[in-house]
């Protein structure tokens, strides 16, 4: 009977120790709110006028193909060739109005088609990069809505999204959702 009581005693002590560690460490959500509050203390024109409206839920963020330079390069080239191709096709349509300009119309139409083919080539490269991309955990994000006085002393409402590092130690980016 004593062994059983002793085992229960040790179990309770163990749970107490574990509980004391968990209750003393901050949750990631609390850390995020504290980091945001510190950021607002530094960045607001009038922190004393700050009024919390709402914190969103803390969510994890992942890398994206949009983060890759080669993906963006392919998209930018596809867009550039598309714009140039459409411009050439429009020019070909203008020359179509004049019988004497038939040769120019054909040349502009062919140039436009070649540019649009180049746009499709780069678009396919971007699609391939996107389809083979494997996202990786890069940190956390949380939205926050608040009221505060702006530089003119007028109370305004603001909607922001904050991005945090993996360790939840600092804000790595901030997005103004009002824009």
VOMIPA-523599 format. One record per residue (C-alpha): residue number from 1; residue in one letter; chain; x, y, z. Coordinates in steps of 0.001 Angstrom, whole numbers, always signed. Each point is the difference from the previous one (the first is absolute). Example, Ala and Ser with C-alpha at 12.3 -4.5 7.8 and 13.67 -1.06 7.14 Angstrom:
2
<pt><i>1</i><aa>a</aa><ch>A</ch><c1>+12300</c1><c2>-4500</c2><c3>+7800</c3></pt>
<pt><i>2</i><aa>s</aa><ch>A</ch><c1>+1370</c1><c2>+3440</c2><c3>-660</c3></pt>
! end
This chain:
179
<pt><i>1</i><aa>x</aa><ch>A</ch><c1>+0</c1><c2>+0</c2><c3>+0</c3></pt>
<pt><i>2</i><aa>x</aa><ch>A</ch><c1>+2854</c1><c2>+2397</c2><c3>+808</c3></pt>
<pt><i>3</i><aa>x</aa><ch>A</ch><c1>+1615</c1><c2>-602</c2><c3>-3409</c3></pt>
<pt><i>4</i><aa>x</aa><ch>A</ch><c1>-3257</c1><c2>+917</c2><c3>-1706</c3></pt>
<pt><i>5</i><aa>x</aa><ch>A</ch><c1>-354</c1><c2>+3205</c2><c3>+2061</c3></pt>
<pt><i>6</i><aa>x</aa><ch>A</ch><c1>+3619</c1><c2>+851</c2><c3>-635</c3></pt>
<pt><i>7</i><aa>x</aa><ch>A</ch><c1>-420</c1><c2>-484</c2><c3>-3773</c3></pt>
<pt><i>8</i><aa>x</aa><ch>A</ch><c1>-3040</c1><c2>+2278</c2><c3>+21</c3></pt>
<pt><i>9</i><aa>x</aa><ch>A</ch><c1>+1971</c1><c2>+2565</c2><c3>+2006</c3></pt>
<pt><i>10</i><aa>x</aa><ch>A</ch><c1>+2880</c1><c2>-24</c2><c3>-2495</c3></pt>
<pt><i>11</i><aa>x</aa><ch>A</ch><c1>-2453</c1><c2>+248</c2><c3>-2895</c3></pt>
<pt><i>12</i><aa>x</aa><ch>A</ch><c1>-1659</c1><c2>+3034</c2><c3>+1580</c3></pt>
<pt><i>13</i><aa>x</aa><ch>A</ch><c1>+3375</c1><c2>+1622</c2><c3>+646</c3></pt>
<pt><i>14</i><aa>x</aa><ch>A</ch><c1>+992</c1><c2>-691</c2><c3>-3625</c3></pt>
<pt><i>15</i><aa>x</aa><ch>A</ch><c1>-3228</c1><c2>+1505</c2><c3>-1295</c3></pt>
<pt><i>16</i><aa>x</aa><ch>A</ch><c1>+521</c1><c2>+3022</c2><c3>+2241</c3></pt>
<pt><i>17</i><aa>x</aa><ch>A</ch><c1>+3487</c1><c2>+561</c2><c3>-1359</c3></pt>
<pt><i>18</i><aa>x</aa><ch>A</ch><c1>-1195</c1><c2>-378</c2><c3>-3594</c3></pt>
<pt><i>19</i><aa>x</aa><ch>A</ch><c1>-2928</c1><c2>+2307</c2><c3>+717</c3></pt>
<pt><i>20</i><aa>x</aa><ch>A</ch><c1>+2270</c1><c2>+2638</c2><c3>+1479</c3></pt>
<pt><i>21</i><aa>x</aa><ch>A</ch><c1>+2132</c1><c2>+4</c2><c3>-3160</c3></pt>
<pt><i>22</i><aa>x</aa><ch>A</ch><c1>-2977</c1><c2>+250</c2><c3>-2332</c3></pt>
<pt><i>23</i><aa>x</aa><ch>A</ch><c1>-1819</c1><c2>+2658</c2><c3>+1959</c3></pt>
<pt><i>24</i><aa>x</aa><ch>A</ch><c1>+3091</c1><c2>+2189</c2><c3>+131</c3></pt>
<pt><i>25</i><aa>x</aa><ch>A</ch><c1>+843</c1><c2>-144</c2><c3>-3712</c3></pt>
<pt><i>26</i><aa>x</aa><ch>A</ch><c1>-1946</c1><c2>+2310</c2><c3>-2299</c3></pt>
<pt><i>27</i><aa>x</aa><ch>A</ch><c1>-2130</c1><c2>-1427</c2><c3>-2767</c3></pt>
<pt><i>28</i><aa>x</aa><ch>A</ch><c1>+935</c1><c2>+1009</c2><c3>-3533</c3></pt>
<pt><i>29</i><aa>x</aa><ch>A</ch><c1>-3267</c1><c2>+1925</c2><c3>-226</c3></pt>
<pt><i>30</i><aa>x</aa><ch>A</ch><c1>+865</c1><c2>+2026</c2><c3>+3110</c3></pt>
<pt><i>31</i><aa>x</aa><ch>A</ch><c1>+3530</c1><c2>+577</c2><c3>-1309</c3></pt>
<pt><i>32</i><aa>x</aa><ch>A</ch><c1>-1416</c1><c2>+1257</c2><c3>-3315</c3></pt>
<pt><i>33</i><aa>x</aa><ch>A</ch><c1>-2341</c1><c2>+2429</c2><c3>+1777</c3></pt>
<pt><i>34</i><aa>x</aa><ch>A</ch><c1>+2851</c1><c2>+1286</c2><c3>+2164</c3></pt>
<pt><i>35</i><aa>x</aa><ch>A</ch><c1>+2283</c1><c2>+486</c2><c3>-3019</c3></pt>
<pt><i>36</i><aa>x</aa><ch>A</ch><c1>-2760</c1><c2>+1852</c2><c3>-1867</c3></pt>
<pt><i>37</i><aa>x</aa><ch>A</ch><c1>-638</c1><c2>+2212</c2><c3>+3038</c3></pt>
<pt><i>38</i><aa>x</aa><ch>A</ch><c1>+3709</c1><c2>+855</c2><c3>+184</c3></pt>
<pt><i>39</i><aa>x</aa><ch>A</ch><c1>+33</c1><c2>+794</c2><c3>-3730</c3></pt>
<pt><i>40</i><aa>x</aa><ch>A</ch><c1>-2978</c1><c2>+2324</c2><c3>+433</c3></pt>
<pt><i>41</i><aa>x</aa><ch>A</ch><c1>+1652</c1><c2>+1752</c2><c3>+2950</c3></pt>
<pt><i>42</i><aa>x</aa><ch>A</ch><c1>+2914</c1><c2>+815</c2><c3>-2285</c3></pt>
<pt><i>43</i><aa>x</aa><ch>A</ch><c1>-1893</c1><c2>+774</c2><c3>-3219</c3></pt>
<pt><i>44</i><aa>x</aa><ch>A</ch><c1>-3275</c1><c2>+1728</c2><c3>+923</c3></pt>
<pt><i>45</i><aa>x</aa><ch>A</ch><c1>-113</c1><c2>+3790</c2><c3>+34</c3></pt>
<pt><i>46</i><aa>x</aa><ch>A</ch><c1>-2011</c1><c2>-65</c2><c3>+3227</c3></pt>
<pt><i>47</i><aa>x</aa><ch>A</ch><c1>+218</c1><c2>-3346</c2><c3>+1790</c3></pt>
<pt><i>48</i><aa>x</aa><ch>A</ch><c1>-2080</c1><c2>+1339</c2><c3>+2902</c3></pt>
<pt><i>49</i><aa>x</aa><ch>A</ch><c1>-2977</c1><c2>+250</c2><c3>-2390</c3></pt>
<pt><i>50</i><aa>x</aa><ch>A</ch><c1>+336</c1><c2>-3695</c2><c3>-999</c3></pt>
<pt><i>51</i><aa>x</aa><ch>A</ch><c1>-3186</c1><c2>-2077</c2><c3>+331</c3></pt>
<pt><i>52</i><aa>x</aa><ch>A</ch><c1>+40</c1><c2>-3719</c2><c3>-695</c3></pt>
<pt><i>53</i><aa>x</aa><ch>A</ch><c1>-2856</c1><c2>-1096</c2><c3>-2251</c3></pt>
<pt><i>54</i><aa>x</aa><ch>A</ch><c1>+952</c1><c2>-3555</c2><c3>-888</c3></pt>
<pt><i>55</i><aa>x</aa><ch>A</ch><c1>+2883</c1><c2>-2418</c2><c3>-278</c3></pt>
<pt><i>56</i><aa>x</aa><ch>A</ch><c1>-358</c1><c2>-2679</c2><c3>-2662</c3></pt>
<pt><i>57</i><aa>x</aa><ch>A</ch><c1>+1038</c1><c2>-3561</c2><c3>+610</c3></pt>
<pt><i>58</i><aa>x</aa><ch>A</ch><c1>+3651</c1><c2>-935</c2><c3>-182</c3></pt>
<pt><i>59</i><aa>x</aa><ch>A</ch><c1>+711</c1><c2>-2037</c2><c3>-3107</c3></pt>
<pt><i>60</i><aa>x</aa><ch>A</ch><c1>+3085</c1><c2>-1580</c2><c3>-1507</c3></pt>
<pt><i>61</i><aa>x</aa><ch>A</ch><c1>+1470</c1><c2>+1312</c2><c3>-3261</c3></pt>
<pt><i>62</i><aa>x</aa><ch>A</ch><c1>+1749</c1><c2>-1918</c2><c3>-2713</c3></pt>
<pt><i>63</i><aa>x</aa><ch>A</ch><c1>+2315</c1><c2>+877</c2><c3>-2842</c3></pt>
<pt><i>64</i><aa>x</aa><ch>A</ch><c1>-1486</c1><c2>+392</c2><c3>-3451</c3></pt>
<pt><i>65</i><aa>x</aa><ch>A</ch><c1>+1193</c1><c2>-314</c2><c3>-3577</c3></pt>
<pt><i>66</i><aa>x</aa><ch>A</ch><c1>-512</c1><c2>+3782</c2><c3>-141</c3></pt>
<pt><i>67</i><aa>x</aa><ch>A</ch><c1>+3013</c1><c2>+282</c2><c3>+2340</c3></pt>
<pt><i>68</i><aa>x</aa><ch>A</ch><c1>+2326</c1><c2>-1560</c2><c3>-2600</c3></pt>
<pt><i>69</i><aa>x</aa><ch>A</ch><c1>+1941</c1><c2>+2376</c2><c3>-2282</c3></pt>
<pt><i>70</i><aa>x</aa><ch>A</ch><c1>-173</c1><c2>-2439</c2><c3>-2929</c3></pt>
<pt><i>71</i><aa>x</aa><ch>A</ch><c1>-3792</c1><c2>-184</c2><c3>+279</c3></pt>
<pt><i>72</i><aa>x</aa><ch>A</ch><c1>-339</c1><c2>+3791</c2><c3>+57</c3></pt>
<pt><i>73</i><aa>x</aa><ch>A</ch><c1>+2460</c1><c2>+334</c2><c3>-2877</c3></pt>
<pt><i>74</i><aa>x</aa><ch>A</ch><c1>-2054</c1><c2>-2400</c2><c3>-2135</c3></pt>
<pt><i>75</i><aa>x</aa><ch>A</ch><c1>-3271</c1><c2>+1793</c2><c3>+867</c3></pt>
<pt><i>76</i><aa>x</aa><ch>A</ch><c1>+1510</c1><c2>+3419</c2><c3>-754</c3></pt>
<pt><i>77</i><aa>x</aa><ch>A</ch><c1>+1352</c1><c2>-1174</c2><c3>-3358</c3></pt>
<pt><i>78</i><aa>x</aa><ch>A</ch><c1>-3330</c1><c2>-1609</c2><c3>-893</c3></pt>
<pt><i>79</i><aa>x</aa><ch>A</ch><c1>-1818</c1><c2>+3251</c2><c3>+822</c3></pt>
<pt><i>80</i><aa>x</aa><ch>A</ch><c1>+2497</c1><c2>+2104</c2><c3>-1984</c3></pt>
<pt><i>81</i><aa>x</aa><ch>A</ch><c1>-242</c1><c2>-2231</c2><c3>-3087</c3></pt>
<pt><i>82</i><aa>x</aa><ch>A</ch><c1>-3799</c1><c2>-103</c2><c3>+280</c3></pt>
<pt><i>83</i><aa>x</aa><ch>A</ch><c1>-253</c1><c2>+3806</c2><c3>+83</c3></pt>
<pt><i>84</i><aa>x</aa><ch>A</ch><c1>+2379</c1><c2>+358</c2><c3>-2953</c3></pt>
<pt><i>85</i><aa>x</aa><ch>A</ch><c1>-1830</c1><c2>-2713</c2><c3>-1951</c3></pt>
<pt><i>86</i><aa>x</aa><ch>A</ch><c1>-3402</c1><c2>+1593</c2><c3>+561</c3></pt>
<pt><i>87</i><aa>x</aa><ch>A</ch><c1>+1432</c1><c2>+3355</c2><c3>-1071</c3></pt>
<pt><i>88</i><aa>x</aa><ch>A</ch><c1>+1306</c1><c2>-1526</c2><c3>-3254</c3></pt>
<pt><i>89</i><aa>x</aa><ch>A</ch><c1>-3357</c1><c2>-1686</c2><c3>-670</c3></pt>
<pt><i>90</i><aa>x</aa><ch>A</ch><c1>-1768</c1><c2>+3340</c2><c3>+553</c3></pt>
<pt><i>91</i><aa>x</aa><ch>A</ch><c1>+2408</c1><c2>+1639</c2><c3>-2465</c3></pt>
<pt><i>92</i><aa>x</aa><ch>A</ch><c1>-731</c1><c2>-2756</c2><c3>-2524</c3></pt>
<pt><i>93</i><aa>x</aa><ch>A</ch><c1>-3728</c1><c2>+755</c2><c3>+340</c3></pt>
<pt><i>94</i><aa>x</aa><ch>A</ch><c1>+680</c1><c2>+3670</c2><c3>-780</c3></pt>
<pt><i>95</i><aa>x</aa><ch>A</ch><c1>+1941</c1><c2>-905</c2><c3>-3147</c3></pt>
<pt><i>96</i><aa>x</aa><ch>A</ch><c1>-2837</c1><c2>-2305</c2><c3>-1098</c3></pt>
<pt><i>97</i><aa>x</aa><ch>A</ch><c1>-2064</c1><c2>+3098</c2><c3>-777</c3></pt>
<pt><i>98</i><aa>x</aa><ch>A</ch><c1>+2317</c1><c2>+901</c2><c3>-2874</c3></pt>
<pt><i>99</i><aa>x</aa><ch>A</ch><c1>+472</c1><c2>-2298</c2><c3>-2994</c3></pt>
<pt><i>100</i><aa>x</aa><ch>A</ch><c1>+3384</c1><c2>+1499</c2><c3>-762</c3></pt>
<pt><i>101</i><aa>x</aa><ch>A</ch><c1>+1257</c1><c2>-977</c2><c3>+3467</c3></pt>
<pt><i>102</i><aa>x</aa><ch>A</ch><c1>-702</c1><c2>-3726</c2><c3>-310</c3></pt>
<pt><i>103</i><aa>x</aa><ch>A</ch><c1>+3708</c1><c2>-930</c2><c3>+304</c3></pt>
<pt><i>104</i><aa>x</aa><ch>A</ch><c1>+362</c1><c2>+2004</c2><c3>+3226</c3></pt>
<pt><i>105</i><aa>x</aa><ch>A</ch><c1>-3192</c1><c2>-1544</c2><c3>+1365</c3></pt>
<pt><i>106</i><aa>x</aa><ch>A</ch><c1>+1365</c1><c2>-3508</c2><c3>-585</c3></pt>
<pt><i>107</i><aa>x</aa><ch>A</ch><c1>+3371</c1><c2>+890</c2><c3>+1585</c3></pt>
<pt><i>108</i><aa>x</aa><ch>A</ch><c1>-1624</c1><c2>+1509</c2><c3>+3101</c3></pt>
<pt><i>109</i><aa>x</aa><ch>A</ch><c1>-2366</c1><c2>-2958</c2><c3>+345</c3></pt>
<pt><i>110</i><aa>x</aa><ch>A</ch><c1>+2912</c1><c2>-2460</c2><c3>-252</c3></pt>
<pt><i>111</i><aa>x</aa><ch>A</ch><c1>+2082</c1><c2>+1996</c2><c3>+2491</c3></pt>
<pt><i>112</i><aa>x</aa><ch>A</ch><c1>-2986</c1><c2>+123</c2><c3>+2353</c3></pt>
<pt><i>113</i><aa>x</aa><ch>A</ch><c1>-523</c1><c2>-3749</c2><c3>-241</c3></pt>
<pt><i>114</i><aa>x</aa><ch>A</ch><c1>+3712</c1><c2>-653</c2><c3>+686</c3></pt>
<pt><i>115</i><aa>x</aa><ch>A</ch><c1>-114</c1><c2>+2254</c2><c3>+3078</c3></pt>
<pt><i>116</i><aa>x</aa><ch>A</ch><c1>-3164</c1><c2>-1702</c2><c3>+1280</c3></pt>
<pt><i>117</i><aa>x</aa><ch>A</ch><c1>+1678</c1><c2>-3392</c2><c3>-536</c3></pt>
<pt><i>118</i><aa>x</aa><ch>A</ch><c1>+2927</c1><c2>+1241</c2><c3>+2126</c3></pt>
<pt><i>119</i><aa>x</aa><ch>A</ch><c1>-2468</c1><c2>+1121</c2><c3>+2681</c3></pt>
<pt><i>120</i><aa>x</aa><ch>A</ch><c1>-1530</c1><c2>-3493</c2><c3>+53</c3></pt>
<pt><i>121</i><aa>x</aa><ch>A</ch><c1>+3466</c1><c2>-1562</c2><c3>+251</c3></pt>
<pt><i>122</i><aa>x</aa><ch>A</ch><c1>+817</c1><c2>+2007</c2><c3>+3140</c3></pt>
<pt><i>123</i><aa>x</aa><ch>A</ch><c1>-3461</c1><c2>-543</c2><c3>+1434</c3></pt>
<pt><i>124</i><aa>x</aa><ch>A</ch><c1>+526</c1><c2>-3769</c2><c3>-301</c3></pt>
<pt><i>125</i><aa>x</aa><ch>A</ch><c1>+3345</c1><c2>+337</c2><c3>+1803</c3></pt>
<pt><i>126</i><aa>x</aa><ch>A</ch><c1>-1731</c1><c2>+1845</c2><c3>+2853</c3></pt>
<pt><i>127</i><aa>x</aa><ch>A</ch><c1>-2767</c1><c2>-2621</c2><c3>+130</c3></pt>
<pt><i>128</i><aa>x</aa><ch>A</ch><c1>+2588</c1><c2>-2786</c2><c3>+207</c3></pt>
<pt><i>129</i><aa>x</aa><ch>A</ch><c1>+1834</c1><c2>+1760</c2><c3>+2839</c3></pt>
<pt><i>130</i><aa>x</aa><ch>A</ch><c1>-3307</c1><c2>+485</c2><c3>+1826</c3></pt>
<pt><i>131</i><aa>x</aa><ch>A</ch><c1>-1144</c1><c2>-3599</c2><c3>-487</c3></pt>
<pt><i>132</i><aa>x</aa><ch>A</ch><c1>+3250</c1><c2>-1471</c2><c3>+1371</c3></pt>
<pt><i>133</i><aa>x</aa><ch>A</ch><c1>+408</c1><c2>+2469</c2><c3>+2853</c3></pt>
<pt><i>134</i><aa>x</aa><ch>A</ch><c1>-157</c1><c2>-1433</c2><c3>+3531</c3></pt>
<pt><i>135</i><aa>x</aa><ch>A</ch><c1>-1000</c1><c2>+2615</c2><c3>+2602</c3></pt>
<pt><i>136</i><aa>x</aa><ch>A</ch><c1>+2021</c1><c2>+252</c2><c3>+3219</c3></pt>
<pt><i>137</i><aa>x</aa><ch>A</ch><c1>-1017</c1><c2>+1428</c2><c3>+3361</c3></pt>
<pt><i>138</i><aa>x</aa><ch>A</ch><c1>+1472</c1><c2>+3514</c2><c3>+260</c3></pt>
<pt><i>139</i><aa>x</aa><ch>A</ch><c1>-1721</c1><c2>+1494</c2><c3>+3032</c3></pt>
<pt><i>140</i><aa>x</aa><ch>A</ch><c1>-3266</c1><c2>+1359</c2><c3>+1314</c3></pt>
<pt><i>141</i><aa>x</aa><ch>A</ch><c1>-2566</c1><c2>+2642</c2><c3>-854</c3></pt>
<pt><i>142</i><aa>x</aa><ch>A</ch><c1>-2724</c1><c2>+1842</c2><c3>+1865</c3></pt>
<pt><i>143</i><aa>x</aa><ch>A</ch><c1>-2407</c1><c2>+2771</c2><c3>-958</c3></pt>
<pt><i>144</i><aa>x</aa><ch>A</ch><c1>-765</c1><c2>+2872</c2><c3>+2330</c3></pt>
<pt><i>145</i><aa>x</aa><ch>A</ch><c1>-2652</c1><c2>+2706</c2><c3>-140</c3></pt>
<pt><i>146</i><aa>x</aa><ch>A</ch><c1>+321</c1><c2>+3074</c2><c3>+2203</c3></pt>
<pt><i>147</i><aa>x</aa><ch>A</ch><c1>-873</c1><c2>+3669</c2><c3>+319</c3></pt>
<pt><i>148</i><aa>x</aa><ch>A</ch><c1>+2521</c1><c2>+2748</c2><c3>+681</c3></pt>
<pt><i>149</i><aa>x</aa><ch>A</ch><c1>+561</c1><c2>+3656</c2><c3>-733</c3></pt>
<pt><i>150</i><aa>x</aa><ch>A</ch><c1>+1865</c1><c2>+755</c2><c3>-3192</c3></pt>
<pt><i>151</i><aa>x</aa><ch>A</ch><c1>+2575</c1><c2>+2793</c2><c3>-431</c3></pt>
<pt><i>152</i><aa>x</aa><ch>A</ch><c1>-2854</c1><c2>+2541</c2><c3>-283</c3></pt>
<pt><i>153</i><aa>x</aa><ch>A</ch><c1>-1537</c1><c2>-1147</c2><c3>+3274</c3></pt>
<pt><i>154</i><aa>x</aa><ch>A</ch><c1>-2987</c1><c2>-1663</c2><c3>-1680</c3></pt>
<pt><i>155</i><aa>x</aa><ch>A</ch><c1>-1126</c1><c2>-3407</c2><c3>+1253</c3></pt>
<pt><i>156</i><aa>x</aa><ch>A</ch><c1>+342</c1><c2>-2542</c2><c3>-2831</c3></pt>
<pt><i>157</i><aa>x</aa><ch>A</ch><c1>-514</c1><c2>-3741</c2><c3>-209</c3></pt>
<pt><i>158</i><aa>x</aa><ch>A</ch><c1>+2826</c1><c2>-2141</c2><c3>-1342</c3></pt>
<pt><i>159</i><aa>x</aa><ch>A</ch><c1>+157</c1><c2>-3589</c2><c3>-1229</c3></pt>
<pt><i>160</i><aa>x</aa><ch>A</ch><c1>+3451</c1><c2>-1595</c2><c3>-93</c3></pt>
<pt><i>161</i><aa>x</aa><ch>A</ch><c1>+1499</c1><c2>-3406</c2><c3>-558</c3></pt>
<pt><i>162</i><aa>x</aa><ch>A</ch><c1>+3214</c1><c2>-785</c2><c3>+1823</c3></pt>
<pt><i>163</i><aa>x</aa><ch>A</ch><c1>+2462</c1><c2>-2715</c2><c3>-982</c3></pt>
<pt><i>164</i><aa>x</aa><ch>A</ch><c1>+2269</c1><c2>-1548</c2><c3>+2636</c3></pt>
<pt><i>165</i><aa>x</aa><ch>A</ch><c1>+3130</c1><c2>-2132</c2><c3>-163</c3></pt>
<pt><i>166</i><aa>x</aa><ch>A</ch><c1>-153</c1><c2>-3734</c2><c3>+760</c3></pt>
<pt><i>167</i><aa>x</aa><ch>A</ch><c1>+1138</c1><c2>+492</c2><c3>+3589</c3></pt>
<pt><i>168</i><aa>x</aa><ch>A</ch><c1>-2641</c1><c2>+2683</c2><c3>+637</c3></pt>
<pt><i>169</i><aa>x</aa><ch>A</ch><c1>+2597</c1><c2>+2533</c2><c3>+1122</c3></pt>
<pt><i>170</i><aa>x</aa><ch>A</ch><c1>-568</c1><c2>+2879</c2><c3>-2437</c3></pt>
<pt><i>171</i><aa>x</aa><ch>A</ch><c1>-2131</c1><c2>+1420</c2><c3>-2805</c3></pt>
<pt><i>172</i><aa>x</aa><ch>A</ch><c1>+1630</c1><c2>-643</c2><c3>-3362</c3></pt>
<pt><i>173</i><aa>x</aa><ch>A</ch><c1>-2612</c1><c2>+1790</c2><c3>-2118</c3></pt>
<pt><i>174</i><aa>x</aa><ch>A</ch><c1>-3135</c1><c2>+2076</c2><c3>+371</c3></pt>
<pt><i>175</i><aa>x</aa><ch>A</ch><c1>-2794</c1><c2>+436</c2><c3>-2514</c3></pt>
<pt><i>176</i><aa>x</aa><ch>A</ch><c1>-2491</c1><c2>+2858</c2><c3>+70</c3></pt>
<pt><i>177</i><aa>x</aa><ch>A</ch><c1>-3329</c1><c2>-1615</c2><c3>-937</c3></pt>
<pt><i>178</i><aa>x</aa><ch>A</ch><c1>-1642</c1><c2>+3407</c2><c3>-476</c3></pt>
<pt><i>179</i><aa>x</aa><ch>A</ch><c1>+1867</c1><c2>+640</c2><c3>-3250</c3></pt>
! end
